[in-house]
Amino acid sequence: MKMHILLTGLVSKTTVSGGDQLILDLVPHLPKELDIVVITPDFVRKYWVTIKRKNLKVITVPTNKFDFSPNPIAIFFSYCIRALQVYRVLKKEKNIEILFSCSDIAYADIWPAYFIAGRNRQIKWITRIYHVLLKPGKRRGDYLTNFFAFYLQRLCFWMIKKRSRYILAINKKLKKEILDLGFPKNKTGILEAGVDFNKIKSFVPDKKYSYDVVAMGRIAPEKGIFDIVKIWKKVLNSNSTYNMAWIGGGNQNHTKKLQLLIQKEKLTNSFHLLGFIDKKEVFNILKSAKVFICSDHENGWGLAVCEAMSCGLPVVSYDIDIFGGVYKKGFLSAKLFDTDNFANNLIKVLKDNTLRKKLGRQALSQVSLFRHEKVAKVLMRYLSRSI
């Protein structure tokens, strides 16, 4: 078998989203007999060169003038150009058997596959869905940007429903949600995600950090970055010696706004923005911390959560689908947007050593169930089906 993977939704040279990272982590665990062709932007090649597979081919599309801009309109045009580039690559490819789209909203993953699958109905187009975007009025951030993102995802959903052979939701709750949106039941399944649990759990840090609390993700409104400022201010009122770190980069405008807000609230000595850092340092920090916080407003699985739990960290979060859906234990959650309750939960876990250790043990037990090998086997079953 041969599988063409479309990984085209990246917008940053330095930051990889959880959804993109999942396929990078999964490919080494797929059977050696599977031929893999990856189509991706040129600046993403560096992530693939470290993957040692004899039957892995990487085809890159050139950078366009709209790449790397934080402007939503520029990102739209960048994706449009990339979609056309990917379509041209696919038209030249011979014997396409399986197309795998890595994103549910990056139309450079969806649009080319939709049209190629329409040209040849023998092609098995497999799609993944990570989460359903909140409606524009409920999603934090610029309303106009959220409006177009919402309806572009709905356009992608329409294309997926029309021509995708298998539609793989990342968790059970999400499967039910997309079935309610009209996805065909006979084509919709579940493909969870994995983590290198043993490697992370056994990682021995060579550096100690003083951060009590860690968050990790893109700097974006839907990740709860501005909520965290309110939450952290209340936490410091209970103990002014606490320190926290946010790992991850993002839109320059959002980053600058967050920096100004941190300065305004006089949190610069305790709220540290670390940007994108080496993975080894990420685990050094996670292994040094006491608690991981997930302030996401929407998430399909939570790779950062899984990695933090693999380090034995309890999680404090909002009550979004993955908590109670994917993760059954090892966390405390607050109602979405309830920053006071979120802060109270965080204070409780920080001050109560017994509770913190209990949640940490539960977290380790929970994530021991999520392994790349298991996910690879499930995916291969879908790749091997004849209908």
C-alpha angles and dihedrals in degrees: 000000000000125000126194111207119203109206102164107127099092117119102176133067092214108030127071119191121228092253092053092045091054094066092044089054095043101050096071089057097052117102116280090232091066113095110218128198116186121199111196143141116284094248090059095060091090090068092056100046090074092058109093110211125136093210097048118112122184120202115187131201117216124258114262129211093257095056120115095017116134090212111110092218091053090049089052092053091043090056092046092053091044091050090055091047092051092047090054091050091050092049089058095046116099126220100009105188105164130021118195119193113201098198137052096206108024096099091200084070095044111032099055092045091050093055096041091049087050091054092051117027090189090072113101106223113195121189135189126213119200103176143338112248117242116249114272094255092053099041118089119238135046110352096216093050091048091047093056093041090053095050094041088056090049089051089051089048090054091052092047092050090049101051114003113114094205128016111199119198116200095230142013096256091051091050090056090047094053092043086057087054090059103265112157110263094213091057100040122092142149128263110175125195133249144210134206089254100172093047094050095042092051094044110126112209118227094195134047122218129195097224113125094187131034133192124183131193146076118320097245134127093247088059089063096245094149092043089058092061090059091043094048093048090057092046091054090053087065094047123001094197096071120114130198136188131204112206116201143056135235149150111001092226093053092045093051092047090051092048091051091049091050090051093046092053091045094240099129094111094054107026109068124188106204100176120204111343138177115282092240090058090048090059092043087057095043091049090051097049132086102212138019119213126205112192095170117143091203133016137154101207114338113232091189090053091050093050092048092049089049086060089055096255122148114226132227112197151148116275097258125150098273092061104075091008106058098006115045099178144006097073148076117218137194130204112278112277092006096128094171093058090042090054092047091053091049092050090049093053093044094051100038108071093182093053092044093053092045093052090045091055090048090050092054091048091049099050094044084079093062112078132155093231092060092049092048091055092051092049091050090055089058092044090052098050114109096211 
